[in-house]
Amino acid sequence: MSDIQILHNPRCSKSRQTLALLEEKGIEPEIIKYLDTPPSAAELKTILQKLGMSARDLLRKGEDDYKALNLQEPGLSEDALIEAMVKHPKLIERPIVIKNDEARLGRPPESVLDII
């Protein structure tokens, strides 16, 4: 098992580019298709901590669910935003590469290189 994981959506060009970049570097990450197996709230909190981001920073604000669930409301708690991402994983910005205690968002894909 690899010590590097990627939360991956094969339909996303940035996710595919990031995975290809890792593979070019000889890295075979554990691929987590997060739309099929979403992270739990606890896992998402850990990922956010490793990213150094808030839940709001990780939300895909262009998604229909973002608007439908009124996630733009400034008074929503971190836990409420995390629960929304757990229930609607397409709200999670991607790809996310995780290695040990660090994680990077692959936007742009090269941003993950400093943790590998």
C-alpha positions, 0 to 999 in steps of 0.5 A: 500500500502506498503512503500517498493517497489521492482523493480522485474524480476520474471525470475531473481534468485537474484530478487526472492531471494530478494523478498523471503527474504523480505517476510520471514521478514513479509514484503509485498512490492509493486512489480513493474515488471519493464520490463512490466512498466519501470520507466520514466527517472525522476523516474530512476534519483530519484532511482539512487539518492537513491542508490547513484549510477551513471547510468553507475553503474546500467547498466547490462553490459552483456546484448546484448543491452549494446553492440549493443547500444555502451553503453560502450562509456565513453563519453556518458552522464548520461542522455543518459545512463538513456534514454537507460535504459528507452527504454531498461529496461532489462539493469537495474540491479536488483532487487532494493528495495526502502523504502522512501529516500533509495534504495539498489540493492539486490546483494546479497539479504541480502544487502537490509536488512539495509533499512528495 
